[in-house]
Every structure is written in C-alpha cells, then in structure tokens.
Amino acid sequence: MRSAAEMQLDQAVNEIEGFLLWEAEKDRARTRAEAFCAGLPWLTDTQRREVELRYRQDQREASRAYLERIATRSAALRTEYEGVYRALRRRLITAFLSGTVAMVVLTTVAAIGLGAR
C-alpha cells in the first residue's frame, strides 16, 4: 500500500505534467495560428492579430475537449483494470490457498497411512 506522501507526490507530478502538456498545447495553437495567417498575406496587422487570436482560441477549445475525453477514458480504463486486477488477485490467492490445503491434507493422509503400518 502506498503512503500518503507517495500519493501526494504522484498528484504533484500529475499536476506538473498536466501544466506542461497544456502549455505545449497553447504553444502549438499559437504556432498553427501564425502559420495559418502566413497563408493570408492580404490581412492587415489588426486583422492578422484578430484571426490569430480566434484561431488560437478555437485550437485551445478543441485541445481542451480532446484532453478531457482522454482523461475520462483513462479514468474508465483505470477503474476497469483495477477490477480485473482485484479479480485475478483473488483467483491467485484462492488457488494458492487451495493448493496449500490440498498439500496439508495429502501430507496428513500420508502421515496417518505411514503411522498405521
């Protein structure tokens, strides 16, 4: 079982990873907006800024929705895999205990059989 400190560290690492991922998405949106506007040379500076701003906003909204879908799916998979893990662990423990009981019974029967001679 993990300690509270380990869980807090994991949470902090997840938050840092999330922050870095989001900053990379914002940078990607900015780069794509600039590339998009570079293909529209007739825009004035004001129009270019407005188009870049709207393009970045649209890209960020799309990225946010995509990341939220991934997070939701990841949580669902985690829950599913944890359930499978628990079931497998129960089966393994049951098999181990059954094997141990069988060995004890066989050893007892063998000892009784040898003692009866």
VENJO-V436317 format. One line per field, one symbol per residue. ss: DSSP state (h for helix, s for strand, l for the rest). phi: phi as a letter, one per 30 degrees, with the letter a starting at -180 (. if undefined). psi: psi as a letter, one per 20 degrees, with the letter a starting at -180 (. if undefined). A space follows every 10 residues. Layout:
ss->???
phi->???
psi->???
//
This chain:
ss->lllhhhhhhh hhhhhhhhhh hhhhhhhhhh hhhhhhhhll llllhhhhhh hhhhhhhhhh hhhhhhhhhh hhhhhhhhhh hhhhhhhhhh hhhhhhhhhh hhhhhhhhhh hhhhhll
phi->.dddddddde dddddddddd dddddddddd dddddddddb ddddeddddd dddddddddd dddddddddd dddddddddd dddddddddd dddddddddd dddddddddd ddddddd
psi->qqrhgghhgg gggggggggh ghhhgggggg ghgghghhjm iiqrgggggg ggghgggggg gggggghhgg gghggggggg hhggggghgg gggggghggg gggggggggg hghhhi.
//
